[in-house]
């Protein structure tokens, strides 16, 4: 079986709620990173076999196969196809998996994997609510089979985050301390220019604008909990944001034919699921299985990116795996930088790749919780 290599990866800065990217059409935002990727790699865009983009809530300007639309808006060749993937929060990480699998199968040589999300234009869960005028309040509760299996309990990521905090006895203070550290790490990374090499500035936005400068434990302690009497607040949750990201995946033949130099190799890729009502716990089992299948231990992994959908998700995962938080989300996570849903997977991997090179780390692991109780895991090896 052929190997799959990462040639390059690029992303836009992350725009905050009502921020600098709030009015940009998703096709234009997605096109921006595609053009940047072509320019950085020097590839003939006509040689690309496919474009796979992750995106969630594909209604309005995000509908109509945004991968294909963004490629065309970028002014790139008409004959190159595109497809859009929805694995909820893991959509663009799954795009990487599909791209790598296409290359590893020998059926394709150059595939672009990426993602785009404009949460300011299309609010989160918009697709879930789109069926209301047709009599469907959500995708689940009107299915007799679903209700028979899982009951009439509404699915809620907020409730899941709360239940995880309760089950693992994670206090509000512990979550706030984690969130503050995420914010401080992100600010240090931005101010030191650590992200600059991975960014393609757009609309005058040169750097991520999402971290909450000047926040403190005292300020976070004043925030109301999402559930009455609960522990989870907006301060320990990921932010609404806008972003696009893209990377080029190539086979050995593709590298040779097009004179490309790889930066990393896809060492392992897998996906695993858990209880959909708990929703956010799957990274625990998924990470364990991925390490076992890859023949590695957590000690072999130099850097880890686990998406900070909520602080409780990462802290429960850390307690179960025994991970050293000094190697986890070292430049901050989604609590500080934002979670632009469909773009997050490639955004995280872009940051992971650049930081692995900066620290000369051999292996990096990425995972995230996803709607439906799922979790992707990717292990990449720096070359």
C-alpha positions, 0 to 999 in steps of 0.5 A: 500500500502506498504512503500518504504525505503532507506536502504543505498546509495553510489556514486563514487567521481565525475571526471572532464573533462579529469580527473581521471575517463575519461578512465574507462569503464562505466560498471566498473564504474557502477559496483564499486558502486554496489559492494560498496552497497552490501558490505555496506548493507551486503545483499545477492545480490542474493535476489535483485529483480531488478537493475534499472540504469539511463543512457543517450546517451546509445551508445557504452560502455553505450549501451546494458542495462548498468544496467545489464552489470554493475551488471555482471561486479561487479561479482554479481549473474547471475539470477538478472535482470537489466534495463536501464532508460532514462528520460534524466537528471532525469534518475536515479531519475526516477530509484528511482521512479520505484524501490520505485513503485515496492516495494510499489506495493508489487511485489518486496522487494529489488531493487537497483536504480542507474545511471552511466554516462561517459561523457568523453568517450561518449559526451553529445547528442551522441545518438541524433546524432547517426541517422545522417548517416541514414538521421536523424539529430536529433530525432525531426525535421524529424517528420511532427507531431512534426514540425506541433506542435512545429515548426522547432525551434531546441531544445537547453538547452542552448537557454532554459537557456538563455530564462529563464534568459530573462523571469525572468530578471536574470542578468549575474552577479546574475548567476555568484554570484550564481555559485561562491557560489555553487563552494565555498559551494562544496569546503567547503564540500569537504575540511571538509570531509562532502562527505566522508561517501557517497563515494566509492573511485575509481582509486585513486580518493578519493574526487570530483575533479570538483570544480574550485578552485581559481575562482572568479567573475572577472574570470567568467566575462571574459568568452564569452557568449554561445549566442552572446549578451546573458547572459549564459556562461560556468561558470554558467552551469553544468560541463561535468563529470563522476560518478556512484551512487547506492541505495538500496530500500526495502519494510517493508517485505524486511527489516524484512527478511534481517535484514536491518535498513532503513535510510529514507522513500520515502514520495512522488514521482511524475513527471510533464512536461511543454513546451518541447521547454522551456525544463527547466522550469518544476521544478517550477510547479512540485514542487508546485504540489508535495508539494500540493499532499504531504500535505506539504509546503516549510517551512516543507522541511529542505533541497532541492536539485535542479539540477544546470543544469544552474544557471538561472534554479535554480534562476527562480525556487527560485523566483517562489517558494520563497525558502530560498537558505540557504537550497538549494544545501547546499553543492554546485550543478552541476555547481561546482560538475558536472552533470553526466547526468544519474547518477545525480539523485541518486548522488543528493539523496545520498548527500541529505540523508547524509546531512539530517542525519548530520543536523537532518532534517526530510524532504528533497526534490529533483527535476531537469529539464529534456529533453522534458520539464519534472521534477521529484520530490522526498520527502524523510523522515529521519528515 
